Amino acid sequence: MAGKARVSLATMAAEVDADVDLPLMVGALRARGVDAQAVAWDAPDWAAFDQVVIRSTWDYAPRIEEFLHGPAT
């Protein structure tokens, strides 16, 4: 593999800084050579990541179409 794998831990915006488990998970992945970060599911450019772990996307239900297909363009 060329370079580090880029992994996103997908959460909801309100949890990026509030979920006490996310920094532990990010740290554990980084300790294993993974370029990991926690991001809000509706914010990033998903093409920038090799893998996405759906973590705590609790606000997806009222926005199911955006969650499944991305924001409207």
C-alpha positions, 0 to 999 in steps of 0.5 A, a space after each residue: 500500500 502506498 502511504 497511509 490508509 485514510 479512514 473517516 469515523 463518521 458521526 453527526 456534527 454535534 458529536 465530533 467534539 462531544 463523543 468521548 470515545 472518538 478520540 480514543 478510536 482515532 488514537 488507536 487507529 493512528 497508533 497502527 499507522 492509519 490516517 484516521 479522523 472523526 468527521 460529521 457525516 454530512 461535511 466531508 468529501 468522501 472521495 478523500 477517504 479510503 474507508 468510512 466507519 459509520 460510528 454515530 450518525 444519529 441524525 440521519 433518520 430525518 435526512 435519510 435521502 441526504 444520508 444515502 445519496 449525498 447532498 443535493 446539487 
